[in-house]
Structure formats: C-alpha cells, structure tokens
C-alpha cells in the first residue's frame, strides 16, 4: 500500500472527483452549463494518469519480501505471481462494474457524491455490511502499519548500527512525530515516494550486477515444493496488491470510466513485470538462501546502505499516514484546533501509538510471517472475497444476474478460493510467528 492509496482512503489526494448524479441531461454546445461541465472534466484524470496512479498504488514497500517468496517455492513463484495479479486485476475490474450498477435507476434512491469502498458495501448489504467492511479495512491498515515498522526496523538495522528492536523503536518514534504533519502536505509526496522506491530498486539491481553471472546460484526446478510454502508465498504476493479499497476513488476520478478495464490491465501488468523482474533476478543470483528483507542480501556496503536509506524514506512516508487513518477511523484524532479538544483526545491517541509500537517491537524479526498474515487474511478479504460478494449482490439487485452469469460463477469460485487461502495462510503465518 503506497502513500497515494492511503490518500485515497482519507480523501486527501489532489484528484478532482467526478460529480455524481443519477441522470445527467445532455448539454447544448456553447451553453454555460456545457462550459462548466467541460471545465470539470479538465480537472479529472485521463487514462495515462489513471494507469500511473493505479501502478503507484500497487507498487509499494511489499516488494522487500518478494524475493523471499521466490525462495519459498522455487520457480513456481512465477506462476503464483501471475495468478495473484490475474485475480486482483479481475476484482479491480469488478469494482468499476459495481460502481456503474450503483448509478443505475434499478437500485433507486439518491446517492452520495463520495462513492468509496464502504459505500459499495452499504449499497450491497446495508449499514451492517458497511460496518463490517470498515472494520476489516481499518484493521488491515493498522496491521500494515505494524508490518511496515517491523520491515523498516529490519531494513535499517545495519544502517543505524543498532539491534532490530531498537531500530523498530526509532521508526515508531519518527512516525509518531510525523503523524502530526497535515495530510494535505502528504498529498504531494506520492512522487517522492515512488522515486525512492525506484532508486532503491536501481541500487539493488546495481549491487546484483557486481556479482558475476557465473557465480549466480541458478537453483534447480523443484517439482514437488512444500505445499505450506505456497500459502505463505501467496500471502506475501497479495500483500503487494493491498489497494482495492482505494480503487473506487480512482475510478470516479476518471474522465472516461469506460476505459477502466484497460487502465487496470496496463497498471497491473506494470506492477507484475516490476515484481517479477526483481524477484526472479534476485532468486537466480542468491538462490534459496534469501532474507525476508532483500536489502540484507546485498554485498556492496555503500549500495546496501543507500538502498536501505531509500526504502527507509519510502516506508517512513507511508507509516504515519497509515496510523493517522486508523486514528481518524476510530474518531479519536483531534481535528479541531482547540487545545481542550487535543488534550481530551491525546490519551487515546497515545495509547494507539503505544500499542502499534509495542506490537511492532514484539513482532520484530517476523517480517515474512507478518506480511504473509496481512496478505493471506486481510488483503485476501478486501481484494478477493469482498469485491466478489458485493458484485454478486449488486448483480441481483440491478436485475442482471443472467447477463453476468459467467462472472457470477467466477465470483463464487473466487470466494471459496479466497476463504481457503485465508484460513490456510493465516494458520501458517500465526504458526510461524508463535515459533
């Protein structure tokens, strides 16, 4: 999950969203209404901007554990990565169709301007569904914040010259200070976040280039890999695509929403190529002996430190916003400027920050298991199960079950698949953490 995707959740990204209405009358050319409508479209995203924003959402700090996933299941990781990309891209396309269904007259009633993930849940299953999805999404964001703290602690441990728990404490302290930076400022750091990610990746590939290809490991194909490792690797891969709750805002910010499927295809392809190249090349060079955070495997000291520093910037730009989203969702973040309001909410805020930091310190050293847990359980629900369940409900309500029969069957299969992988992956991740 990237800074951009978090901004989408809290509504601070500098994207002008499309005004919503059930029936849009045709506008006469040259009329004031047509001019105003044209100006509104000028503030919306074109297809290229949508592809970049989608790719930015899917390309995050989860890449640190991607090579480790290759080490778990050998070359089967290539196939599994394509499966994850295909499934998440399919459910991303479903989100666009669900938003179109929500605008149809068959559903009746008035609709709010903000059409987000919880709005789709409310239309599908009422207030109860909205609350359930909101809780799952907030829990995903909070555990992701803990995971990023643990990941960054492991990443900069050698950079700071301290042990992993101390590094996690430093990251928590920095995040606790940065949490007070206004979110409007964060709305303009997405580019810096993406540049940091690309620079870190380039430094890492530069380190690999110093190793002669004759000395690469080139592991042999394992015809019968560990089945449990498949579920672990699945959790790590899908953790990289934790951005579906943000997709409705991107869809509604497009000039031409009918191009949504094409934009999804391009952006997910870009993300897939990025993860595949970095993961596969690293695995070919280092073999099965890979660390859950790939910066640990680097051999050139200055490149290793530079890469760790860029990833530290990347993660530190993300973690405070995650914590801010959790506090706002719990309605304990002091939005006002009055001192009394801040003092009244300071204790709950401090307790949440303390719980986050304590959890990260307790789980220090469990990067792979923690990321796999978030992916297998929470991201699996928000990116696979929930989109399919909501699509099935909206198809029935919009009186299109026959038209969407094939997709409904696929949704049913994916719900079963998502629940099975969630149970198995969560069990194995918890088992790894307890050991």
C-alpha positions in Angstrom: 0.0 0.0 0.0 1.5 3.3 -1.1 1.1 6.9 0.1 -1.2 7.6 -2.9 -3.5 4.7 -1.9 -3.7 5.9 1.7 -4.5 9.4 0.5 -7.4 7.9 -1.5 -8.7 6.3 1.7 -8.8 9.6 3.6 -9.7 11.8 0.7 -6.6 14.0 0.6 -5.1 13.1 -2.8 -5.1 16.0 -5.2 -7.5 14.4 -7.6 -10.7 16.1 -8.6 -13.5 13.6 -8.4 -16.5 13.5 -10.8 -19.8 15.0 -9.5 -22.3 12.3 -9.1 -25.9 12.3 -10.3 -28.4 9.7 -11.3 -29.4 11.3 -14.6 -27.1 13.7 -16.5 -29.0 15.8 -19.0 -27.4 16.5 -22.4 -25.8 19.9 -22.5 -26.0 22.2 -25.5 -22.6 23.1 -27.0 -21.6 26.7 -26.1 -24.0 26.9 -23.2 -22.7 28.0 -19.7 -23.6 24.6 -18.4 -21.6 22.8 -21.1 -18.7 25.1 -20.5 -18.8 24.4 -16.7 -19.1 20.6 -17.5 -16.1 20.8 -19.8 -14.0 22.6 -17.2 -14.9 19.9 -14.6 -13.7 17.2 -17.0 -10.4 19.1 -17.4 -9.8 18.5 -13.7 -10.3 14.8 -13.9 -7.7 12.1 -14.7 -7.1 10.9 -18.2 -6.3 7.2 -19.0 -2.5 7.7 -18.7 -2.8 9.4 -15.3 -5.1 6.7 -14.1 -2.6 4.0 -15.2 0.2 5.7 -13.3 -1.9 6.2 -10.2 -3.1 2.6 -10.2 0.5 1.4 -10.7 1.7 3.6 -7.9 -1.0 2.1 -5.7 0.1 -1.5 -6.4 3.9 -0.9 -6.2 4.8 -0.4 -2.6 7.2 -1.5 0.1 5.9 -5.1 0.0 8.5 -5.6 -2.7 11.1 -6.1 0.1 9.7 -9.6 0.7 9.1 -10.6 -2.9 12.5 -12.3 -3.5 11.9 -14.3 -0.3 8.6 -15.6 -1.7 10.6 -16.9 -4.7 12.9 -18.7 -2.3 10.0 -20.4 -0.6 8.6 -22.1 -3.7 11.3 -22.0 -6.3 10.3 -21.1 -9.9 6.6 -21.9 -9.1 6.6 -18.4 -7.7 6.4 -17.1 -11.3 3.1 -18.9 -11.9 1.8 -17.9 -8.5 2.6 -14.3 -9.0 0.7 -14.3 -12.3 -2.3 -16.0 -10.6 -2.3 -13.3 -7.9 -2.1 -10.5 -10.5 -4.9 -12.0 -12.6 -7.2 -12.5 -9.6 -6.6 -9.0 -8.2 -6.9 -7.4 -11.6 -10.2 -9.2 -12.2 -11.7 -8.0 -8.9 -10.4 -4.5 -9.7 -12.4 -4.6 -12.9 -15.4 -5.8 -10.9 -15.2 -2.6 -8.8 -15.7 -0.5 -11.9 -18.7 -2.5 -12.9 -20.2 -2.3 -9.4 -19.9 1.5 -9.4 -21.8 1.5 -12.7 -24.5 -0.7 -11.2 -24.8 1.7 -8.2 -25.6 4.5 -10.6 -28.4 2.6 -12.3 -32.1 3.5 -11.6 -32.8 -0.1 -10.7 -31.2 0.5 -7.3 -33.3 3.6 -6.7 -32.8 6.3 -4.2 -30.4 9.1 -4.0 -26.6 8.5 -3.9 -23.9 10.5 -2.2 -21.1 12.2 -4.1 -18.4 10.1 -2.4 -18.6 6.6 -3.8 -16.0 4.7 -1.9 -15.5 1.1 -0.8 -17.7 1.3 2.3 -20.4 3.0 0.1 -20.5 -0.1 -2.1 -20.7 -2.3 0.9 -23.6 -0.2 2.2 -25.5 -0.5 -1.1 -24.9 -4.2 -1.2 -25.6 -5.2 2.4 -26.8 -2.2 4.2 -25.4 -0.5 7.3 -24.3 -3.8 8.8 -22.2 -4.6 5.7 -20.7 -1.1 5.7 -19.6 -1.5 9.3 -18.1 -4.9 8.7 -16.1 -3.7 5.7 -15.0 -0.6 7.5 -13.7 -2.6 10.5 -11.8 -5.0 8.2 -10.3 -2.2 6.2 -9.2 -0.3 9.3 -7.7 -3.5 10.8 -5.8 -4.1 7.5 -4.4 -0.6 7.7 -3.3 -0.9 11.3 -1.7 -4.3 10.9 0.0 -2.9 7.7 1.4 -0.1 9.8 2.8 -2.6 12.3 4.3 -4.6 9.4 5.9 -1.6 7.9 7.5 -0.6 11.2 8.9 -4.2 11.6 10.0 -4.2 7.9 11.7 -0.8 8.2 13.4 -1.8 11.5 14.9 -4.9 9.8 15.8 -2.7 6.8 17.8 0.0 8.6 19.2 -2.1 11.4 22.7 -2.1 10.0 22.3 1.4 8.8 21.8 2.7 12.3 24.2 0.2 13.9 21.6 -1.0 16.5 19.6 -4.2 17.0 16.3 -4.8 15.4 14.1 -3.9 18.3 15.9 -0.6 18.8 15.6 0.1 15.1 11.8 -0.5 15.3 11.6 1.9 18.3 13.4 4.6 16.3 11.0 4.1 13.4 8.0 4.2 15.7 9.3 7.4 17.3 9.8 9.1 13.9 6.4 8.0 12.8 4.8 9.4 16.0 6.3 12.8 15.3 5.4 12.7 11.5 1.8 11.8 12.3 1.2 15.5 13.2 2.2 16.7 9.7 -1.0 17.8 7.9 -2.3 15.2 5.4 -2.6 17.9 2.7 1.2 18.0 2.7 1.4 14.3 2.3 -0.9 14.6 -0.7 2.1 15.9 -2.7 4.8 13.3 -1.6 3.5 10.4 -3.8 6.0 11.2 -6.4 8.9 11.4 -3.9 7.7 8.0 -2.5 7.7 6.4 -6.0 11.1 7.9 -6.8 12.5 6.5 -3.6 11.2 3.1 -4.5 12.7 3.2 -8.0 16.0 4.5 -6.7 16.2 1.7 -4.1 15.4 -0.9 -6.8 18.0 0.5 -9.1 20.7 0.4 -6.3 19.7 -3.2 -5.6 20.0 -4.2 -9.2 23.3 -2.4 -9.4 24.5 -4.5 -6.5 23.5 -7.7 -8.3 25.3 -6.5 -11.4 28.6 -6.6 -9.4 28.2 -10.4 -9.0 29.4 -12.3 -12.0 26.7 -14.3 -13.6 29.0 -17.3 -13.5 28.7 -17.1 -9.7 24.9 -16.9 -9.6 23.1 -19.8 -7.9 20.7 -20.7 -10.7 18.6 -23.0 -8.4 17.2 -26.2 -10.0 13.5 -26.6 -10.5 11.7 -28.4 -7.6 8.9 -30.5 -9.0 7.3 -31.0 -5.5 7.7 -27.9 -3.4 6.3 -27.6 0.1 2.6 -27.1 -0.1 2.5 -24.9 3.0 5.1 -22.6 1.4 2.6 -22.0 -1.4 0.2 -20.4 1.1 3.0 -18.4 2.7 4.2 -17.1 -0.7 0.6 -16.3 -1.7 0.2 -14.1 1.3 3.4 -12.3 0.5 2.4 -11.7 -3.1 -1.1 -10.5 -2.4 0.2 -8.2 0.3 1.8 -6.2 -2.5 -1.6 -5.6 -4.1 -3.3 -4.2 -1.0 -5.1 -1.2 -2.6 -8.6 -2.3 -3.6 -10.4 -0.1 -1.0 -8.8 2.9 -2.8 -9.9 1.9 -6.3 -13.4 3.4 -6.3 -12.0 6.9 -5.8 -9.6 6.4 -8.7 -12.5 5.1 -10.9 -14.7 8.0 -10.0 -11.9 10.5 -10.8 -11.6 9.4 -14.4 -12.7 11.4 -17.4 -13.8 8.2 -19.2 -14.8 5.5 -16.8 -15.5 3.1 -19.7 -11.7 2.8 -20.1 -11.3 1.5 -16.5 -10.7 -2.1 -17.6 -7.9 -1.2 -20.0 -6.3 1.0 -17.4 -6.4 -1.8 -14.8 -4.8 -4.2 -17.3 -1.9 -1.9 -18.1 -1.2 -0.9 -14.5 -1.3 -4.4 -13.1 0.9 -5.5 -15.9 3.5 -2.9 -15.0 3.3 -4.0 -11.3 3.6 -7.6 -12.3 6.7 -7.0 -14.5 8.3 -5.0 -11.7 7.8 -7.7 -9.1 8.7 -10.5 -11.4 12.0 -9.0 -12.6 13.2 -8.0 -9.2 12.1 -11.3 -7.5 13.3 -13.7 -10.2 16.7 -12.0 -10.8 17.3 -11.9 -7.0 16.4 -15.6 -6.7 18.6 -16.6 -9.7 21.6 -14.7 -8.1 21.2 -15.7 -4.4 19.3 -19.0 -4.6 17.2 -20.3 -1.7 19.2 -18.6 1.0 17.3 -15.3 1.0 16.4 -12.9 3.8 12.7 -11.8 4.2 14.1 -8.2 3.6 16.2 -8.4 0.5 18.5 -5.4 1.4 20.1 -7.9 3.9 21.4 -9.9 1.0 23.3 -7.1 -0.6 27.1 -7.4 -0.7 28.4 -3.9 -1.6 28.3 -1.9 1.6 27.6 1.6 0.1 24.9 0.3 -2.2 23.4 -1.7 0.6 23.2 1.4 2.9 21.9 3.6 0.0 19.2 1.1 -0.8 18.2 0.8 2.9 18.1 4.6 3.2 15.8 4.9 0.1 13.5 2.2 1.5 13.5 3.9 4.9 12.3 7.1 3.2 9.7 5.2 1.3 8.3 3.4 4.4 8.5 6.4 6.7 6.4 8.4 4.2 3.8 5.7 4.4 3.6 4.6 8.0 2.5 7.9 9.7 -0.4 8.2 7.2 -1.5 4.7 8.0 -1.5 5.4 11.7 -3.4 8.7 11.0 -6.1 6.8 9.0 -6.6 4.4 11.9 -6.9 7.2 14.4 -9.4 9.1 12.2 -11.4 5.9 11.7 -11.6 5.4 15.4 -12.8 9.1 15.7 -10.1 9.9 18.3 -7.9 12.1 16.2 -8.3 15.8 17.3 -9.4 17.5 14.1 -10.1 20.9 15.7 -7.5 23.5 16.7 -8.7 24.0 20.2 -6.3 22.9 23.0 -9.0 21.4 25.0 -10.0 19.0 22.2 -6.4 18.0 21.7 -5.9 17.3 25.4 -9.1 15.3 25.5 -8.0 13.0 22.7 -4.3 12.9 23.5 -4.6 9.8 25.8 -6.4 7.6 23.3 -4.1 8.7 20.5 -1.1 7.9 22.7 -2.5 4.5 23.6 -3.0 3.6 19.9 0.5 4.7 19.0 1.9 2.8 22.0 0.0 -0.3 21.0 1.3 0.0 17.5 4.9 0.4 18.6 4.7 -2.3 21.2 3.2 -4.7 18.7 6.0 -3.9 16.2 8.7 -4.5 18.8 7.1 -7.7 19.9 7.0 -9.0 16.3 10.4 -7.7 15.4 12.2 -10.3 13.3 8.9 -11.8 11.9 8.7 -9.8 8.7 7.8 -12.7 6.4 5.2 -14.2 8.8 3.6 -10.8 9.5 3.4 -9.8 5.9 2.0 -13.2 4.9 -0.6 -12.9 7.7 -1.7 -9.5 6.5 -1.9 -10.7 2.9 -3.5 -14.1 3.5 -6.2 -12.8 5.9 -6.9 -9.1 5.5 -5.8 -8.3 1.9 -7.4 -11.5 0.7 -10.7 -10.4 2.2 -10.6 -6.8 0.9 -9.1 -7.7 -2.6 -10.7 -11.0 -3.4 -13.6 -12.1 -1.2 -15.4 -8.8 -0.5 -15.4 -7.5 -4.1 -16.8 -10.8 -5.4 -19.5 -10.9 -2.7 -20.6 -7.3 -3.3 -20.6 -7.9 -7.1 -22.9 -10.9 -6.8 -25.3 -8.9 -4.6 -25.4 -5.9 -6.9 -25.9 -8.1 -10.0 -29.1 -9.5 -8.4 -30.3 -6.1 -7.3 -29.6 -4.5 -10.7 -31.6 -7.3 -12.4 -28.6 -8.5 -14.4 -27.8 -12.0 -13.0 -28.4 -13.7 -16.4 -26.2 -11.2 -18.2 -23.4 -11.6 -15.7 -23.7 -15.4 -15.3 -20.1 -16.3 -16.2 -18.7 -13.6 -13.9 -21.0 -14.7 -11.1 -19.7 -18.2 -11.4 -16.2 -16.9 -11.3 -17.0 -14.8 -8.2 -18.3 -17.9 -6.4 -15.2 -19.8 -7.2 -13.0 -16.9 -6.0 -14.9 -16.6 -2.8 -14.2 -20.2 -2.0 -10.6 -19.9 -3.1 -10.2 -16.7 -1.0 -11.6 -18.3 2.1 -9.5 -21.4 1.8 -6.3 -19.5 1.2 -7.2 -17.1 4.1 -7.7 -19.9 6.6 -4.6 -21.9 5.5 -2.3 -18.9 5.1 -3.4 -17.3 8.4 -2.9 -20.6 10.3 0.6 -21.0 8.9 1.5 -17.3 9.5 0.4 -17.5 13.1 2.2 -20.8 13.5 5.4 -19.2 12.2 5.1 -16.2 14.5 4.5 -18.3 17.6 7.6 -20.4 16.8 
